[in-house]
Amino acid sequence: MSLAAPPSSVDVAVIGAGAAGIAAARALAGTGLSTVVLEARDRIGGRAHTIVRDGHALDMGCGWLHSADENPLARLAEGAGFTLDRTRPPWESQAFNHEMSAGEQAEFRAAFAAFEDRVAEAAARGEEGPASILFEPGNRWNPRIDAISGALNGARFAEVSIRDYDAYRDTGVNWRVAEGYGRLVERLGAGVPLVTDCAVSRVDRSGPVLRLETAKGGVEARALILTLPTDLIAAEAVRFDPPLPDLMEAAASLPLGLASKLHMTVTGAEDFPKDSQLWGRADTADTAGYHLRPFGRPMIEARFGGDIARQLEADGEAAFFAFASDELVHLLGSDMRRRIAPVAASMWGADPWSRGAYSHALPGHAGDRARLKAPVERRIFIAGEATSEVFYGTAHGAWLEGGRAAQEVLTALEGAGPA
Ligand SMILES: Cc1cc2nc3c(=O)[nH]c(=O)nc-3n(C[C@H](O)[C@H](O)[C@H](O)COP(=O)(O)OP(=O)(O)OC[C@H]3O[C@@H](n4cnc5c(N)ncnc54)[C@H](O)[C@@H]3O)c2cc1C
């Protein structure tokens, strides 16, 4: 339910209409508390965003229902009539064995599993630090392990906390939404009262009522749920008066890494196995993963993470395609250059309303997810992927956290009755 302008006064203002904000607003619907979601962009969904090209739904942000057997969005997708695709994910089936032989792939898998075991053992002993200290010195697969970190964390393992990485929960079940994950989140937000093009710039918390300044006028609220990406919280994109240094510090220690996607068409697609994957190179983290024929389409989805994503974003959208072309030509032959064409590349780092892809805890800061979500004065509540201690970096983590924050608001305002 899109409103042209926010009401001047509500019980609960939710800042941001991504998965967390939408989940929060849905949980507050029907409770008797008046709610409005204030969204800076001209669309909802945040980092869940599907575009449609040539009839194909292309996810620019989240695409996978990770831990799908426990993921509340999988149930909601089915309930809303979306199609769940249960094809095995491409990272389980390497195509062609070009950049690594079958034997090398087995060697790499063993090296990665051994690394993850060392992380789990170190975390169990209570150790903390950069996960990269658990690399085996001189192991030839360390750069490739860092390439995986680019995909998982949007940053190298040197920037990732051992304990935070270990805390992530993954049931290993991964499904997709054929119509697009972004579209699903958008559909789930269709009924909530929200205002788009309505960036919040300031919250005056000096009085008994919170006073929000937005692009479409002032809003008074008894409570608010803040769902901004951590880099925006840390940069004071919403300025609190008086300031909240603890919140900003916690957000700064959970920065967003960068993961980027490039969707391409490919001619003669039948030459490639459906829903399989290959990587550009085995000897460096500065490479891309290529998902061949997602959903069986005549397309390739390239994925860039960490340093290479940042470098290519800085060079501009066309740089993703130039890089991917070179890698695919090197792997699959020179005719790839005329067979592929760019469709769309994400630019989440340059986007003023995200500034990155998803959060990782800096070494020494695993505990800061709990610190980030600590309520302020029982009236300012924080939610988003970054406040999830086990499903961080995901849409379902954000969704569950939005629901959690809504329950906290209900408890805090309980008994006081609507304003
Ligand atoms: C390339 C990429 C691939 C991904 N792949 C997956 C995947 O396969 N599976 C998965 O589960 N997750 C994936 N994710 C992560 C997932 O998309 C996010 O974790 C999740 O969508 C975050 O939801 P959120 O509500 O926490 O934040 P957001 O979606 O960022 O929502 C925050 C909202 O706040 C708004 N906002 C910002 N500033 C203001 C302001 N001042 N005033 C008002 N509104 C403001 C923003 O516009 C945004 O709509 C991926 C992300 C990226 C970028």
The ligand as a Tripos MOL2 file, in Angstrom:
@<TRIPOS>MOLECULE
LIG
   53    58     1     0     0
SMALL
NO_CHARGES

@<TRIPOS>ATOM
      1 C1         25.0880   -9.4390   -5.3790 C.3       1 LIG1
      2 C2         24.3750   -9.9680   -4.1750 C.ar      1 LIG1
      3 C3         24.0490  -11.3120   -4.1070 C.ar      1 LIG1
      4 C4         23.3530  -11.8130   -3.0040 C.ar      1 LIG1
      5 N1         23.0000  -13.1330   -2.9780 N.ar      1 LIG1
      6 C5         22.2210  -13.5930   -1.9760 C.ar      1 LIG1
      7 C6         21.6680  -14.8910   -2.0430 C.ar      1 LIG1
      8 O1         21.8560  -15.6080   -3.0300 O.2       1 LIG1
      9 N2         20.8710  -15.3000   -1.0150 N.ar      1 LIG1
     10 C7         20.5900  -14.4970    0.0590 C.ar      1 LIG1
     11 O2         19.8410  -14.9070    0.9440 O.2       1 LIG1
     12 N3         21.1130  -13.2560    0.1420 N.ar      1 LIG1
     13 C8         21.9080  -12.7880   -0.8560 C.ar      1 LIG1
     14 N4         22.3470  -11.4970   -0.8310 N.ar      1 LIG1
     15 C9         22.1360  -10.6920    0.3890 C.3       1 LIG1
     16 C10        20.7080  -10.1600    0.5280 C.3       1 LIG1
     17 O3         20.3020   -9.5670   -0.6810 O.3       1 LIG1
     18 C11        20.7000   -9.1370    1.6530 C.3       1 LIG1
     19 O4         21.3090   -9.6930    2.8120 O.3       1 LIG1
     20 C12        19.3020   -8.6940    2.0570 C.3       1 LIG1
     21 O5         18.5180   -8.4230    0.9210 O.3       1 LIG1
     22 C13        19.4260   -7.4720    2.9570 C.3       1 LIG1
     23 O6         18.1450   -7.0660    3.4140 O.3       1 LIG1
     24 P1         18.0470   -5.8640    4.4740 P.3       1 LIG1
     25 O7         16.6120   -5.6100    4.6980 O.co2     1 LIG1
     26 O8         18.9150   -6.1590    5.6350 O.co2     1 LIG1
     27 O9         18.7470   -4.6200    3.7600 O.3       1 LIG1
     28 P2         18.3690   -3.8570    2.3980 P.3       1 LIG1
     29 O10        17.7570   -4.8030    1.4380 O.co2     1 LIG1
     30 O11        19.5860   -3.1290    1.9760 O.co2     1 LIG1
     31 O12        17.2370   -2.8500    2.8600 O.3       1 LIG1
     32 C14        17.5360   -1.6050    3.4410 C.3       1 LIG1
     33 C15        16.6370   -0.5600    2.7960 C.3       1 LIG1
     34 O13        16.9100    0.7090    3.3930 O.3       1 LIG1
     35 C16        16.7920    1.6930    2.3900 C.3       1 LIG1
     36 N5         17.4930    2.8940    2.8420 N.ar      1 LIG1
     37 C17        18.7980    3.1520    2.8610 C.ar      1 LIG1
     38 N6         19.0390    4.3560    3.3930 N.ar      1 LIG1
     39 C18        17.8420    4.8900    3.7200 C.ar      1 LIG1
     40 C19        17.4210    6.1100    4.3140 C.ar      1 LIG1
     41 N7         18.2900    7.0520    4.7110 N.pl3     1 LIG1
     42 N8         16.0940    6.3190    4.4930 N.ar      1 LIG1
     43 C20        15.1820    5.3870    4.1220 C.ar      1 LIG1
     44 N9         15.5250    4.2210    3.5430 N.ar      1 LIG1
     45 C21        16.8440    3.9630    3.3610 C.ar      1 LIG1
     46 C22        17.4170    1.0320    1.1830 C.3       1 LIG1
     47 O14        17.0370    1.6640   -0.0330 O.3       1 LIG1
     48 C23        16.8770   -0.3930    1.3040 C.3       1 LIG1
     49 O15        15.6630   -0.5550    0.5840 O.3       1 LIG1
     50 C24        23.0060  -10.9620   -1.9350 C.ar      1 LIG1
     51 C25        23.3070   -9.5940   -2.0170 C.ar      1 LIG1
     52 C26        23.9680   -9.1030   -3.1160 C.ar      1 LIG1
     53 C27        24.2400   -7.6280   -3.1910 C.3       1 LIG1
@<TRIPOS>BOND
     1     1     2 1
     2     2     3 ar
     3     2    52 ar
     4     3     4 ar
     5     4     5 ar
     6     4    50 ar
     7     5     6 ar
     8     6     7 ar
     9     6    13 1
    10     7     8 2
    11     7     9 ar
    12     9    10 ar
    13    10    11 2
    14    10    12 ar
    15    12    13 ar
    16    13    14 ar
    17    14    15 1
    18    14    50 ar
    19    15    16 1
    20    16    17 1
    21    16    18 1
    22    18    19 1
    23    18    20 1
    24    20    21 1
    25    20    22 1
    26    22    23 1
    27    23    24 1
    28    24    25 2
    29    24    26 1
    30    24    27 1
    31    27    28 1
    32    28    29 2
    33    28    30 1
    34    28    31 1
    35    31    32 1
    36    32    33 1
    37    33    34 1
    38    33    48 1
    39    34    35 1
    40    35    36 1
    41    35    46 1
    42    36    37 ar
    43    36    45 ar
    44    37    38 ar
    45    38    39 ar
    46    39    40 ar
    47    39    45 ar
    48    40    41 1
    49    40    42 ar
    50    42    43 ar
    51    43    44 ar
    52    44    45 ar
    53    46    47 1
    54    46    48 1
    55    48    49 1
    56    50    51 ar
    57    51    52 ar
    58    52    53 1
@<TRIPOS>SUBSTRUCTURE
     1 LIG1         1 GROUP 0 **** ****
